[in-house]
Amino acid sequence: MRMAPTERVLRADAERNRRRLLDAAQALFRERGLEVGVAEIAQQAGVGRGTLFRNFPTKQDLIAAIVIERMGEATEYGRKLLDAPDAGEALFGFLEEVVGRQQLDRCLFDAVADAFLANQEIRAAHAEIVGGLEELLTRAKAAGAVRSDVGAMDVLMLLKGVCEAASAFPGSDPSIVPRQLDLVRAAISAGAAERPLRGRPPTLEDIERGLPQADVAAVKPA
C-alpha cells in the first residue's frame, strides 16, 4: 500500500526532527555531560519540547537511542572489515574502534550500564556486536593470527578492562588505552597459545543468564 504524498512529507519531517534531536543531544552530552536539560536539547535541535517527548518520552530513552546508534555503527564497521585482506589486523582494528567509540561517549554508556541488557533494543544491538566480533575472530583464527581457544565474550571482557583502565586514569596519560589494547593483542595472539586456557569460552547466553530474572522477562516477547 502506497503512502499518500502528504503522509510521506510528514514522515520525512518526523525523521528529520528525530535526527536533529539525536545529533543535538549527542553534541551537548559530549560537551557538557548528562546534566544538559531536555529543553536545551530541543532548542539546539530547533524543535519544540513536545516533538522531543513524542520521539523520546524520557531523557533515558534519548540516551539509549544514541547508544544503540553508536553500537550499530560499530557493527557496520565490523562488517566492512570482513573483506579486509589481513584478518588479524581487521580484528584488532575493530577492537580499537569499539573502545574508541565507548570512550568518546563514555557518559552515555555509563548511564545505561545498570539496565544495559534489560533494554530489548540495546540487547539486540549488543548481540549484533558479539556476532560481528565472532565472525572477525573466526577469520583471524583461520589465518593463524589469534589463538584458537578464545571466544568473542572473552575478548569483550578484556575490552571492558581496557575501558575501566581508561576511566581509572582520566586525562592523566593518553597512552593508557593503546597500551592496554596492546596487552589484549598480546594475550590473544597465536603466539600466546603455548599455555592453554582453563575452562571454556563464555557465551552471550552465559552473560544473559546472569541477569536478574525480572530483567530477562522484561525483554522477552510476549
Residue frames as a rotation matrix with the C-alpha (Angstrom) as fourth column:
MET 1
0.578 0.816 0.000 0.00
0.816 -0.578 0.000 0.00
0.000 0.000 -1.000 0.00
ARG 2
-0.300 -0.718 0.628 1.46
0.708 -0.609 -0.357 3.32
0.639 0.338 0.691 -1.10
MET 3
-0.277 0.148 -0.950 1.64
0.774 -0.551 -0.311 6.29
-0.569 -0.822 0.038 1.23
ALA 4
0.753 0.541 0.375 -0.10
0.656 -0.664 -0.358 9.48
0.056 0.516 -0.855 0.18
PRO 5
0.056 -0.780 0.624 2.24
0.495 -0.521 -0.696 12.41
0.867 0.348 0.356 -0.68
THR 6
0.385 0.144 0.912 1.18
-0.560 -0.749 0.354 14.26
0.734 -0.647 -0.208 2.48
GLU 7
0.991 -0.008 0.135 1.93
-0.101 0.617 0.780 11.22
-0.089 -0.787 0.611 4.62
ARG 8
0.481 -0.872 0.092 5.37
0.807 0.399 -0.435 10.87
0.342 0.284 0.896 3.04
VAL 9
0.025 -0.435 0.900 6.14
0.016 -0.900 -0.436 14.52
1.000 0.025 -0.015 3.80
LEU 10
0.673 0.303 0.675 5.01
-0.633 -0.237 0.737 14.11
0.383 -0.923 0.033 7.41
ARG 11
0.937 -0.347 -0.037 7.14
0.329 0.843 0.425 11.01
-0.117 -0.410 0.904 7.87
ALA 12
0.209 -0.896 0.393 10.16
0.715 -0.134 -0.686 12.71
0.668 0.424 0.612 6.32
ASP 13
0.172 -0.080 0.982 9.68
-0.403 -0.915 -0.004 15.70
0.899 -0.395 -0.189 8.64
ALA 14
0.912 0.222 0.346 9.37
-0.404 0.325 0.855 13.38
0.078 -0.919 0.386 11.64
GLU 15
0.712 -0.700 -0.045 12.56
0.698 0.714 -0.062 11.56
0.076 0.012 0.997 10.70
ARG 16
0.029 -0.695 0.718 14.44
0.356 -0.664 -0.658 14.84
0.934 0.275 0.228 10.22
ASN 17
0.452 0.205 0.868 13.27
-0.636 -0.609 0.474 16.05
0.626 -0.766 -0.145 13.64
ARG 18
0.993 -0.101 0.059 14.37
0.036 0.742 0.670 12.80
-0.112 -0.663 0.740 15.26
ARG 19
0.396 -0.899 0.184 17.77
0.817 0.254 -0.517 13.07
0.418 0.356 0.836 13.57
ARG 20
0.085 -0.315 0.945 18.16
-0.108 -0.946 -0.306 16.69
0.990 -0.076 -0.115 14.76
LEU 21
0.770 0.269 0.578 17.35
-0.581 -0.079 0.810 15.66
0.264 -0.960 0.095 18.32
LEU 22
0.877 -0.479 -0.039 19.85
0.470 0.836 0.284 12.81
-0.103 -0.267 0.958 18.30
ASP 23
0.160 -0.861 0.483 22.59
0.701 -0.245 -0.670 14.99
0.695 0.445 0.564 16.82
ALA 24
0.215 -0.021 0.976 21.92
-0.383 -0.921 0.064 17.88
0.898 -0.388 -0.207 19.21
ALA 25
0.929 0.181 0.323 21.78
-0.366 0.312 0.877 15.63
0.058 -0.933 0.356 22.27
GLN 26
0.693 -0.718 -0.058 24.97
0.714 0.696 -0.080 13.80
0.097 0.014 0.995 21.35
ALA 27
0.015 -0.711 0.703 26.87
0.416 -0.635 -0.651 17.07
0.909 0.302 0.286 20.80
LEU 28
0.324 0.179 0.929 25.66
-0.612 -0.709 0.350 18.58
0.721 -0.682 -0.120 24.08
PHE 29
0.997 0.041 0.068 26.26
-0.077 0.670 0.738 15.41
-0.015 -0.741 0.671 26.09
ARG 30
0.450 -0.893 0.032 29.81
0.818 0.397 -0.416 15.15
0.358 0.214 0.909 24.77
GLU 31
-0.089 -0.487 0.869 30.47
0.159 -0.868 -0.470 18.80
0.983 0.096 0.155 25.52
ARG 32
-0.331 0.051 0.942 28.88
-0.730 -0.646 -0.222 19.13
0.598 -0.761 0.252 28.96
GLY 33
-0.997 -0.069 0.038 27.78
-0.077 0.786 -0.614 15.71
0.013 -0.615 -0.789 30.19
LEU 34
-0.576 0.807 -0.131 24.36
0.635 0.543 0.550 14.35
0.515 0.233 -0.825 31.03
GLU 35
-0.513 0.380 -0.770 23.28
0.612 -0.467 -0.638 17.33
-0.603 -0.798 0.007 33.13
VAL 36
-0.974 0.178 -0.138 22.07
-0.224 -0.696 0.683 19.09
0.025 0.696 0.718 29.98
GLY 37
-0.419 0.894 0.155 18.30
-0.164 0.094 -0.982 19.56
-0.893 -0.437 0.107 30.16
VAL 38
-0.299 0.382 0.875 15.82
0.827 0.561 0.038 18.36
-0.477 0.734 -0.483 27.58
ALA 39
0.740 0.585 -0.331 14.61
0.372 -0.766 -0.524 21.91
-0.560 0.265 -0.785 26.94
GLU 40
0.186 -0.765 -0.616 18.11
-0.572 -0.594 0.566 22.92
-0.799 0.247 -0.548 25.84
ILE 41
-0.656 -0.378 0.653 18.39
0.210 0.740 0.639 19.84
-0.725 0.556 -0.406 23.65
ALA 42
0.209 0.829 0.518 15.10
0.867 0.088 -0.491 20.69
-0.453 0.552 -0.700 21.94
GLN 43
0.761 0.031 -0.648 16.22
-0.093 -0.983 -0.155 24.30
-0.642 0.178 -0.746 21.44
GLN 44
-0.267 -0.952 -0.151 19.55
-0.448 -0.016 0.894 23.18
-0.853 0.306 -0.422 19.99
ALA 45
-0.630 0.084 0.772 17.71
0.539 0.763 0.356 20.86
-0.560 0.640 -0.526 17.60
GLY 46
-0.929 0.298 -0.221 15.31
-0.370 -0.782 0.501 23.62
-0.024 0.547 0.837 16.55
VAL 47
-0.383 0.845 -0.373 12.18
0.214 0.474 0.854 21.76
0.899 0.247 -0.362 17.65
GLY 48
0.113 0.528 0.842 9.64
-0.772 -0.486 0.408 22.10
0.625 -0.696 0.353 20.44
ARG 49
-0.657 -0.337 0.675 9.68
-0.732 0.500 -0.463 20.11
-0.182 -0.798 -0.575 23.67
GLY 50
0.345 0.870 0.352 6.53
-0.650 0.492 -0.579 18.34
-0.677 -0.029 0.735 22.53
THR 51
0.676 -0.183 -0.714 8.38
-0.610 0.406 -0.681 16.99
0.414 0.895 0.163 19.50
LEU 52
-0.451 -0.890 0.062 11.20
-0.741 0.335 -0.581 15.78
0.497 -0.308 -0.811 21.73
PHE 53
-0.524 0.254 0.813 8.84
-0.656 0.487 -0.576 13.95
-0.542 -0.835 -0.089 24.08
ARG 54
0.655 0.729 -0.201 6.91
-0.682 0.454 -0.573 12.38
-0.327 0.513 0.794 21.19
ASN 55
0.435 -0.588 -0.682 10.17
-0.500 0.473 -0.726 10.84
0.749 0.657 -0.088 19.99
PHE 56
-0.471 -0.672 -0.572 11.78
0.270 0.507 -0.818 10.20
0.840 -0.540 -0.058 23.37
PRO 57
0.540 0.841 -0.028 9.37
0.276 -0.146 0.950 10.13
0.795 -0.521 -0.311 26.35
THR 58
0.924 -0.306 -0.228 12.29
0.170 -0.204 0.964 10.37
-0.342 -0.930 -0.136 28.82
LYS 59
0.475 -0.841 -0.257 15.88
-0.875 -0.482 -0.042 11.50
-0.089 0.245 -0.965 28.75
GLN 60
-0.170 -0.525 0.834 16.87
-0.428 0.802 0.417 7.88
-0.888 -0.286 -0.360 29.38
ASP 61
0.584 0.448 0.677 15.11
0.422 0.545 -0.725 6.90
-0.694 0.709 0.129 26.15
LEU 62
0.939 -0.283 -0.195 17.10
-0.337 -0.647 -0.684 9.54
0.067 0.708 -0.703 24.30
ILE 63
0.080 -0.955 0.286 20.38
-0.916 0.042 0.399 8.34
-0.393 -0.294 -0.871 25.82
ALA 64
0.010 -0.024 1.000 19.54
0.004 1.000 0.024 4.72
-1.000 0.004 0.010 24.96
ALA 65
0.899 0.379 0.221 18.75
0.223 0.040 -0.974 5.69
-0.378 0.925 -0.048 21.35
ILE 66
0.622 -0.746 -0.240 22.18
-0.776 -0.544 -0.320 7.29
0.108 0.385 -0.916 20.95
VAL 67
-0.175 -0.693 0.700 23.92
-0.709 0.582 0.399 4.28
-0.683 -0.426 -0.593 22.50
ILE 68
0.363 0.400 0.841 22.02
0.247 0.830 -0.501 1.91
-0.899 0.389 0.203 20.18
GLU 69
0.993 0.002 -0.118 23.00
-0.109 -0.377 -0.920 4.01
-0.046 0.926 -0.374 17.18
ARG 70
0.249 -0.968 0.021 26.68
-0.965 -0.246 0.091 4.05
-0.083 -0.043 -0.996 18.21
MET 71
-0.163 -0.268 0.950 26.61
-0.343 0.918 0.201 0.28
-0.925 -0.293 -0.241 18.67
GLY 72
0.720 0.504 0.477 25.02
0.283 0.414 -0.865 -0.17
-0.634 0.758 0.155 15.26
GLU 73
0.812 -0.491 -0.316 27.74
-0.573 -0.572 -0.587 1.94
0.107 0.657 -0.746 13.67
ALA 74
-0.127 -0.884 0.451 30.40
-0.875 0.314 0.368 -0.25
-0.466 -0.348 -0.814 15.31
THR 75
0.129 0.256 0.958 28.71
0.090 0.959 -0.268 -3.38
-0.988 0.121 0.101 13.97
GLU 76
0.966 0.256 0.035 28.58
0.074 -0.145 -0.987 -1.91
-0.248 0.956 -0.159 10.47
TYR 77
0.416 -0.896 -0.156 32.26
-0.909 -0.411 -0.065 -1.03
-0.005 0.169 -0.986 10.70
GLY 78
-0.221 -0.481 0.848 33.00
-0.531 0.789 0.309 -4.62
-0.818 -0.382 -0.430 11.68
ARG 79
0.587 0.512 0.628 31.06
0.241 0.629 -0.739 -5.98
-0.773 0.585 0.246 8.69
LYS 80
0.907 -0.288 -0.307 33.16
-0.414 -0.478 -0.775 -3.91
0.077 0.830 -0.553 6.32
LEU 81
0.041 -0.967 0.253 36.31
-0.973 0.019 0.231 -5.35
-0.228 -0.255 -0.940 7.87
LEU 82
0.406 0.168 0.898 35.22
-0.156 0.981 -0.112 -8.89
-0.900 -0.095 0.425 6.97
ASP 83
0.958 -0.060 0.280 36.56
0.286 0.207 -0.936 -8.19
-0.002 0.977 0.215 3.47
ALA 84
0.625 -0.780 -0.026 39.93
-0.758 -0.615 0.218 -6.90
-0.186 -0.117 -0.976 4.69
PRO 85
0.482 -0.476 -0.735 42.90
-0.388 0.636 -0.666 -8.89
0.785 0.607 0.122 3.33
ASP 86
-0.660 -0.737 -0.143 44.63
-0.136 0.305 -0.943 -9.17
0.739 -0.603 -0.301 6.73
ALA 87
0.262 0.879 -0.399 42.21
0.264 0.333 0.905 -10.95
0.928 -0.342 -0.145 9.08
GLY 88
-0.061 -0.351 -0.935 44.33
0.986 0.121 -0.110 -10.33
0.152 -0.929 0.338 12.17
GLU 89
-0.947 -0.320 -0.036 44.67
0.322 -0.942 -0.094 -6.61
-0.004 -0.101 0.995 11.57
ALA 90
-0.397 0.885 0.245 40.94
-0.111 -0.311 0.944 -6.42
0.911 0.347 0.221 10.80
LEU 91
0.320 0.504 -0.802 40.12
0.699 0.446 0.559 -7.95
0.640 -0.740 -0.209 14.18
PHE 92
-0.266 -0.496 -0.826 42.43
0.940 -0.322 -0.110 -5.68
-0.211 -0.806 0.552 16.15
GLY 93
-0.931 0.024 0.365 41.29
0.127 -0.915 0.383 -2.64
0.343 0.403 0.848 14.17
PHE 94
-0.001 1.000 -0.014 37.71
0.145 0.014 0.989 -3.46
0.989 -0.001 -0.145 15.17
LEU 95
0.233 0.042 -0.972 38.65
0.941 0.242 0.236 -3.78
0.245 -0.969 0.017 18.84
GLU 96
-0.761 -0.569 -0.312 40.32
0.623 -0.775 -0.105 -0.38
-0.182 -0.274 0.944 18.75
GLU 97
-0.695 0.579 0.425 37.25
-0.049 -0.628 0.776 1.13
0.717 0.519 0.465 17.09
VAL 98
0.248 0.830 -0.500 34.90
0.509 0.327 0.796 -0.34
0.824 -0.452 -0.342 19.71
VAL 99
-0.027 -0.335 -0.942 36.97
0.988 -0.151 0.026 1.03
-0.151 -0.930 0.335 22.59
GLY 100
-0.921 -0.364 0.136 37.32
0.386 -0.899 0.208 4.41
0.047 0.244 0.969 20.88
ARG 101
-0.332 0.884 0.328 33.56
0.032 -0.336 0.941 4.75
0.943 0.323 0.083 20.46
GLN 102
0.391 0.483 -0.783 32.95
0.764 0.304 0.569 3.77
0.513 -0.821 -0.250 24.06
GLN 103
-0.361 -0.619 -0.698 35.45
0.888 -0.456 -0.056 6.34
-0.283 -0.640 0.714 25.29
LEU 104
-0.881 0.047 0.470 34.04
0.215 -0.846 0.487 9.09
0.421 0.530 0.736 23.07
ASP 105
-0.061 0.943 0.327 30.55
-0.475 -0.315 0.822 8.59
0.878 -0.105 0.467 24.52
ARG 106
-0.770 -0.370 -0.520 31.60
0.194 0.640 -0.744 7.20
0.607 -0.674 -0.421 27.90
CYS 107
-0.864 0.450 0.226 29.00
-0.424 -0.408 -0.808 9.09
-0.271 -0.794 0.543 29.92
LEU 108
-0.004 0.905 -0.426 26.21
-0.980 0.082 0.183 7.69
0.201 0.418 0.886 27.72
PHE 109
-0.052 -0.072 -0.996 27.39
-0.173 0.983 -0.062 4.08
0.984 0.169 -0.063 28.04
ASP 110
-0.946 -0.291 -0.141 27.81
0.102 0.145 -0.984 4.56
0.307 -0.945 -0.108 31.78
ALA 111
-0.616 0.759 0.210 24.27
-0.774 -0.535 -0.338 5.90
-0.145 -0.371 0.917 32.02
VAL 112
0.370 0.799 -0.474 22.73
-0.854 0.493 0.164 2.74
0.365 0.344 0.865 30.54
ALA 113
-0.573 -0.748 -0.335 25.12
-0.576 0.658 -0.485 0.31
0.583 -0.085 -0.808 32.25
ASP 114
-0.731 0.267 0.628 22.74
-0.524 0.371 -0.767 -0.77
-0.438 -0.889 -0.131 35.03
ALA 115
0.267 0.905 0.331 19.95
-0.263 0.399 -0.879 -1.69
-0.927 0.148 0.344 32.61
PHE 116
-0.484 -0.609 -0.628 22.21
-0.699 -0.162 0.696 -2.49
-0.526 0.776 -0.348 29.67
LEU 117
-0.968 0.056 -0.244 20.70
-0.117 0.760 0.639 -5.84
0.222 0.647 -0.729 28.70
ALA 118
-0.526 0.845 -0.096 17.26
0.548 0.250 -0.798 -5.19
-0.651 -0.472 -0.595 30.16
ASN 119
0.053 0.473 -0.880 16.52
-0.565 -0.712 -0.417 -2.86
-0.823 0.519 0.229 27.24
GLN 120
0.540 0.244 0.805 15.42
0.312 0.831 -0.461 -5.02
-0.782 0.500 0.372 24.30
GLU 121
0.985 -0.158 0.074 16.92
0.011 -0.369 -0.929 -2.75
0.174 0.916 -0.361 21.63
ILE 122
0.327 -0.915 0.235 20.24
-0.945 -0.317 0.082 -2.39
0.000 -0.249 -0.969 23.44
ARG 123
0.139 -0.225 0.964 20.30
-0.348 0.901 0.261 -6.13
-0.927 -0.372 0.047 24.00
ALA 124
0.818 0.219 0.532 19.75
0.385 0.479 -0.789 -6.75
-0.428 0.850 0.307 20.27
ALA 125
0.833 -0.553 -0.001 22.46
-0.419 -0.630 -0.654 -4.24
0.361 0.545 -0.757 19.33
HIS 126
0.155 -0.772 0.616 24.82
-0.891 0.161 0.425 -5.90
-0.428 -0.615 -0.663 21.79
ALA 127
0.391 0.062 0.918 24.10
0.088 0.991 -0.104 -9.32
-0.916 0.121 0.382 20.24
GLU 128
0.988 -0.031 0.154 24.91
0.150 -0.112 -0.982 -7.89
0.048 0.993 -0.105 16.80
ILE 129
0.468 -0.872 0.142 28.29
-0.859 -0.486 -0.158 -6.66
0.207 -0.048 -0.977 18.04
VAL 130
0.071 -0.414 0.908 29.03
-0.576 0.726 0.376 -10.06
-0.814 -0.549 -0.187 19.60
GLY 131
0.694 0.274 0.666 28.08
0.306 0.725 -0.617 -11.79
-0.652 0.632 0.419 16.33
GLY 132
0.928 -0.372 -0.004 30.25
-0.194 -0.475 -0.858 -9.47
0.317 0.797 -0.513 14.26
LEU 133
0.219 -0.876 0.430 33.18
-0.968 -0.139 0.210 -9.93
-0.124 -0.462 -0.878 16.61
GLU 134
0.295 -0.051 0.954 32.75
-0.205 0.972 0.115 -13.70
-0.933 -0.229 0.276 16.42
GLU 135
0.940 0.073 0.334 32.98
0.303 0.278 -0.912 -13.57
-0.160 0.958 0.239 12.62
LEU 136
0.652 -0.751 0.099 36.13
-0.597 -0.589 -0.545 -11.44
0.467 0.296 -0.833 12.71
LEU 137
0.135 -0.584 0.800 37.59
-0.867 0.321 0.380 -13.73
-0.479 -0.745 -0.464 15.34
THR 138
0.635 0.177 0.752 36.84
0.091 0.950 -0.300 -16.83
-0.767 0.259 0.587 13.26
ARG 139
0.944 -0.310 0.114 38.64
0.070 -0.149 -0.986 -15.32
0.323 0.939 -0.119 10.27
ALA 140
0.381 -0.844 0.377 41.62
-0.872 -0.463 -0.157 -14.34
0.308 -0.269 -0.913 12.42
LYS 141
0.279 -0.236 0.931 41.83
-0.524 0.775 0.353 -17.86
-0.805 -0.586 0.092 13.86
ALA 142
0.853 0.113 0.509 41.72
0.309 0.678 -0.668 -19.39
-0.420 0.727 0.543 10.38
ALA 143
0.794 -0.582 0.177 44.55
-0.158 -0.478 -0.864 -17.08
0.587 0.658 -0.471 9.35
GLY 144
0.310 -0.688 -0.657 46.63
0.814 0.548 -0.190 -18.18
0.491 -0.476 0.730 12.34
ALA 145
-0.202 -0.379 0.903 46.65
0.015 -0.923 -0.384 -14.66
0.979 -0.064 0.192 13.77
VAL 146
-0.093 0.223 0.970 44.99
-0.946 -0.323 -0.017 -15.42
0.309 -0.920 0.241 17.12
ARG 147
-0.906 -0.269 0.326 44.81
-0.390 0.830 -0.399 -18.37
-0.163 -0.489 -0.857 19.47
SER 148
-0.638 0.652 -0.410 42.12
-0.130 0.434 0.892 -20.94
0.759 0.622 -0.192 18.71
ASP 149
-0.414 0.452 -0.790 40.75
0.806 0.585 -0.088 -21.27
0.422 -0.673 -0.607 22.26
VAL 150
-0.865 0.127 -0.486 39.49
0.185 -0.819 -0.543 -17.69
-0.467 -0.559 0.685 22.74
GLY 151
-0.199 0.888 0.413 35.87
0.980 0.173 0.100 -16.61
0.018 0.425 -0.905 22.21
ALA 152
-0.155 0.211 0.965 34.12
0.415 -0.873 0.257 -13.33
0.896 0.441 0.048 21.46
MET 153
0.838 0.528 0.140 32.93
0.090 -0.388 0.917 -12.86
0.538 -0.756 -0.373 25.05
ASP 154
0.378 -0.811 -0.446 36.48
0.892 0.190 0.411 -13.46
-0.249 -0.553 0.795 26.30
VAL 155
-0.497 -0.622 0.605 37.60
0.797 -0.603 0.035 -10.57
0.343 0.500 0.795 24.11
LEU 156
0.178 0.641 0.746 34.73
0.171 -0.767 0.619 -8.29
0.969 0.017 -0.246 25.15
MET 157
0.887 0.088 -0.453 35.56
0.452 0.027 0.891 -8.89
0.091 -0.996 -0.016 28.81
LEU 158
-0.109 -0.985 -0.132 39.15
0.964 -0.137 0.230 -7.89
-0.244 -0.102 0.964 28.10
LEU 159
-0.425 0.000 0.905 37.89
0.524 -0.816 0.246 -4.75
0.738 0.579 0.347 26.36
LYS 160
0.717 0.693 0.077 35.79
0.287 -0.394 0.873 -3.91
0.636 -0.604 -0.481 29.40
GLY 161
0.498 -0.635 -0.591 39.04
0.791 0.053 0.609 -3.97
-0.355 -0.771 0.529 31.37
VAL 162
-0.505 -0.663 0.553 40.57
0.837 -0.531 0.128 -1.54
0.209 0.528 0.823 28.88
CYS 163
0.034 0.620 0.784 37.65
0.258 -0.763 0.593 0.84
0.966 0.182 -0.186 29.35
GLU 164
0.875 0.239 -0.420 37.87
0.442 -0.045 0.896 0.53
0.196 -0.970 -0.146 33.14
ALA 165
-0.014 -0.962 -0.271 41.57
0.958 -0.091 0.274 1.37
-0.288 -0.256 0.923 32.95
ALA 166
-0.499 -0.126 0.857 40.80
0.575 -0.788 0.219 4.46
0.648 0.602 0.466 30.91
SER 167
0.517 0.782 0.350 38.21
0.167 -0.492 0.854 5.53
0.840 -0.383 -0.385 33.50
ALA 168
0.719 -0.277 -0.637 40.68
0.691 0.189 0.697 4.98
-0.073 -0.942 0.328 36.34
PHE 169
-0.311 -0.888 -0.339 43.25
0.714 -0.454 0.533 7.33
-0.627 -0.077 0.775 34.77
PRO 170
0.621 0.656 0.429 41.12
0.771 -0.410 -0.488 10.08
-0.145 0.633 -0.760 33.18
GLY 171
0.951 -0.162 0.262 43.29
-0.028 -0.893 -0.450 12.60
0.307 0.421 -0.854 31.37
SER 172
0.683 -0.721 0.119 46.49
-0.301 -0.129 0.945 11.51
-0.665 -0.681 -0.305 33.11
ASP 173
-0.501 -0.860 0.094 48.12
-0.324 0.287 0.901 9.58
-0.802 0.421 -0.423 30.28
PRO 174
0.284 0.688 -0.668 46.72
-0.879 -0.092 -0.468 9.38
-0.383 0.720 0.578 26.74
SER 175
-0.376 -0.512 -0.772 48.77
-0.793 0.609 -0.018 6.25
0.479 0.606 -0.635 26.08
ILE 176
-0.571 0.124 0.812 46.91
-0.621 0.582 -0.525 4.14
-0.538 -0.803 -0.256 28.67
VAL 177
0.517 0.845 0.138 44.27
-0.509 0.433 -0.744 2.87
-0.688 0.315 0.654 26.20
PRO 178
0.549 -0.363 -0.753 46.72
-0.708 0.276 -0.649 1.97
0.444 0.890 -0.106 23.39
ARG 179
-0.555 -0.799 0.232 48.91
-0.793 0.423 -0.438 0.22
0.252 -0.427 -0.868 25.97
GLN 180
-0.301 0.516 0.802 46.01
-0.534 0.605 -0.590 -1.85
-0.790 -0.606 0.093 27.30
LEU 181
0.760 0.559 -0.331 44.93
-0.563 0.311 -0.766 -2.71
-0.325 0.768 0.551 23.75
ASP 182
0.057 -0.832 -0.553 48.49
-0.819 0.278 -0.502 -3.88
0.571 0.481 -0.665 23.05
LEU 183
-0.705 -0.282 0.651 48.23
-0.663 0.589 -0.462 -6.13
-0.253 -0.757 -0.602 26.08
VAL 184
0.324 0.880 0.347 44.93
-0.500 0.470 -0.727 -7.55
-0.803 0.062 0.593 24.81
ARG 185
0.669 -0.132 -0.732 46.58
-0.706 0.195 -0.681 -8.21
0.232 0.972 0.038 21.47
ALA 186
-0.420 -0.906 -0.052 49.49
-0.808 0.400 -0.433 -9.95
0.413 -0.140 -0.900 23.16
ALA 187
-0.466 0.282 0.839 47.12
-0.634 0.555 -0.538 -12.08
-0.617 -0.783 -0.079 25.24
ILE 188
0.457 0.785 0.419 45.05
-0.231 0.559 -0.796 -13.43
-0.859 0.267 0.436 22.34
SER 189
0.265 -0.433 -0.861 47.66
-0.964 -0.097 -0.248 -13.60
0.024 0.896 -0.443 19.58
ALA 190
0.798 0.107 -0.593 48.58
-0.260 0.949 -0.179 -17.07
0.544 0.297 0.785 18.33
GLY 191
-0.148 -0.975 -0.168 51.99
-0.123 0.187 -0.975 -16.92
0.981 -0.124 -0.147 19.99
ALA 192
-0.431 0.037 0.902 50.33
-0.873 -0.272 -0.405 -16.73
0.230 -0.962 0.150 23.43
ALA 193
0.551 0.812 -0.193 48.65
-0.760 0.584 0.287 -20.14
0.346 -0.011 0.938 22.98
GLU 194
-0.352 -0.744 -0.568 51.60
-0.341 0.667 -0.663 -22.14
0.872 -0.039 -0.488 24.31
ARG 195
-0.992 0.127 0.016 49.82
0.025 0.314 -0.949 -22.20
-0.125 -0.941 -0.315 27.65
PRO 196
-0.522 0.849 0.075 46.19
0.444 0.195 0.875 -23.34
0.728 0.490 -0.479 27.08
LEU 197
-0.521 0.465 0.716 43.35
-0.704 -0.708 -0.053 -21.51
0.483 -0.532 0.696 28.80
ARG 198
-0.962 0.273 0.006 41.44
0.206 0.740 -0.640 -23.27
-0.179 -0.615 -0.768 31.56
GLY 199
-0.243 0.960 -0.141 37.69
0.091 -0.123 -0.988 -23.74
-0.966 -0.253 -0.058 31.24
ARG 200
-0.198 0.284 0.938 35.64
0.967 0.215 0.139 -22.86
-0.162 0.934 -0.317 28.18
PRO 201
-0.937 -0.099 0.335 34.94
0.193 -0.945 0.262 -19.57
0.290 0.310 0.905 26.39
PRO 202
-0.510 0.811 -0.286 31.89
0.273 -0.162 -0.948 -17.83
-0.816 -0.562 -0.139 27.91
THR 203
-0.597 0.409 0.690 28.94
0.762 0.019 0.648 -17.15
0.251 0.912 -0.323 25.63
LEU 204
-0.723 0.448 0.525 26.38
-0.346 -0.893 0.286 -14.38
0.597 0.025 0.802 25.28
GLU 205
0.297 0.873 -0.388 23.84
-0.043 0.418 0.908 -16.77
0.954 -0.252 0.162 26.86
ASP 206
-0.130 -0.427 -0.895 26.10
0.891 0.344 -0.294 -17.10
0.434 -0.836 0.336 29.90
ILE 207
-0.959 -0.253 0.128 26.06
0.195 -0.916 -0.350 -13.33
0.205 -0.310 0.928 30.34
GLU 208
-0.390 0.888 0.242 22.29
-0.523 -0.430 0.736 -13.12
0.758 0.161 0.632 29.93
ARG 209
0.230 0.444 -0.866 21.75
0.441 0.746 0.499 -15.91
0.868 -0.497 -0.024 32.48
GLY 210
-0.596 -0.547 -0.588 23.49
0.775 -0.199 -0.600 -13.65
0.211 -0.813 0.543 34.97
LEU 211
-0.691 0.425 0.584 20.75
-0.279 -0.903 0.328 -11.05
0.667 0.064 0.742 34.61
PRO 212
-0.756 0.563 0.333 18.05
-0.333 0.108 -0.937 -10.82
-0.563 -0.820 0.106 37.28
GLN 213
-0.702 0.490 0.517 15.13
0.658 0.724 0.207 -12.95
-0.272 0.486 -0.831 36.08
ALA 214
0.289 0.840 -0.460 12.79
0.517 -0.541 -0.663 -9.95
-0.806 -0.046 -0.590 36.15
ASP 215
-0.054 -0.401 -0.915 15.06
-0.550 -0.752 0.362 -8.14
-0.833 0.523 -0.180 33.70
VAL 216
-0.939 -0.301 0.167 15.25
-0.057 0.615 0.786 -11.14
-0.339 0.729 -0.595 31.38
ALA 217
-0.318 0.908 0.271 11.46
0.837 0.404 -0.370 -11.48
-0.446 0.109 -0.888 31.39
ALA 218
0.239 0.422 -0.874 11.09
0.105 -0.906 -0.409 -7.80
-0.965 0.006 -0.261 30.61
VAL 219
-0.311 -0.446 -0.839 12.91
-0.739 -0.441 0.509 -8.16
-0.597 0.779 -0.192 27.29
LYS 220
-0.884 0.029 0.466 11.32
0.244 0.879 0.409 -11.39
-0.398 0.475 -0.785 26.11
PRO 221
-0.741 0.660 -0.122 8.46
-0.507 -0.430 0.747 -11.04
0.441 0.616 0.653 23.61
ALA 222
-0.338 0.715 0.612 5.04
-0.752 0.185 -0.632 -11.83
-0.565 -0.674 0.475 24.97
